[in-house]
């Protein structure tokens, strides 16, 4: 079964400087890579649905960070 990644309280990316944003982006990309290693084989399973939701959340966070970096 896929590893569940806890999100907890997300940092305020609007308050981060560029260096902190890049560090956070690296962390998120690392979490995506770890999650990719645990991708369930059965795409019709509930485990895959849960994995997919986590993956999408992490990708959304990465996109938000990239948007914020472009604004700076």
Secondary structure per residue as TSV (DSSP state, phi and psi in degrees):
chain	resnum	aa	ss	phi	psi
A	1	X	-	360.0	147.6
A	2	X	-	-66.8	147.7
A	3	X	-	-74.8	133.0
A	4	X	-	-84.5	128.7
A	5	X	-	-101.9	122.4
A	6	X	-	-81.0	135.8
A	7	X	-	-94.5	-38.7
A	8	X	-	58.2	-157.5
A	9	X	S	-80.1	119.5
A	10	X	-	-77.8	143.3
A	11	X	-	-63.7	154.8
A	12	X	-	-82.8	100.0
A	13	X	G	-68.1	-21.9
A	14	X	G	-69.4	-22.0
A	15	X	G	-94.5	-3.4
A	16	X	-	-87.7	146.4
A	17	X	-	-85.2	175.9
A	18	X	H	-59.9	-40.3
A	19	X	H	-64.8	-43.4
A	20	X	H	-65.7	-38.2
A	21	X	H	-63.6	-42.2
A	22	X	H	-65.0	-39.5
A	23	X	H	-64.0	-43.5
A	24	X	H	-66.5	-38.9
A	25	X	H	-62.5	-41.7
A	26	X	H	-61.9	-41.2
A	27	X	H	-62.1	-45.3
A	28	X	H	-64.7	-42.4
A	29	X	H	-63.8	-35.7
A	30	X	H	-65.8	-41.3
A	31	X	H	-65.2	-37.8
A	32	X	H	-63.5	-43.3
A	33	X	H	-63.0	-42.3
A	34	X	H	-64.2	-40.0
A	35	X	H	-65.2	-39.5
A	36	X	H	-60.0	-33.2
A	37	X	H	-65.3	-25.0
A	38	X	T	-105.2	19.5
A	39	X	-	-61.1	123.8
A	40	X	-	-64.4	144.7
A	41	X	S	-73.5	-36.6
A	42	X	-	-85.4	101.9
A	43	X	T	-67.9	-12.2
A	44	X	T	-97.1	5.0
A	45	X	S	-90.5	161.8
A	46	X	H	-67.9	-34.0
A	47	X	H	-60.3	-39.5
A	48	X	H	-67.6	-39.9
A	49	X	H	-59.9	-44.6
A	50	X	H	-64.4	-43.6
A	51	X	H	-59.8	-45.1
A	52	X	H	-62.4	-41.3
A	53	X	H	-63.0	-44.2
A	54	X	H	-62.6	-43.0
A	55	X	H	-61.3	-44.7
A	56	X	H	-64.2	-40.3
A	57	X	H	-60.8	-44.5
A	58	X	H	-65.0	-40.6
A	59	X	H	-63.7	-38.2
A	60	X	H	-63.2	-41.1
A	61	X	H	-62.9	-44.7
A	62	X	H	-60.3	-42.6
A	63	X	H	-62.4	-41.6
A	64	X	H	-62.8	-41.1
A	65	X	H	-63.8	-44.6
A	66	X	H	-62.5	-39.6
A	67	X	H	-60.3	-43.8
A	68	X	H	-65.8	-39.0
A	69	X	H	-63.9	-37.1
A	70	X	H	-66.8	-29.5
A	71	X	H	-72.0	-25.5
A	72	X	-	-80.1	360.0
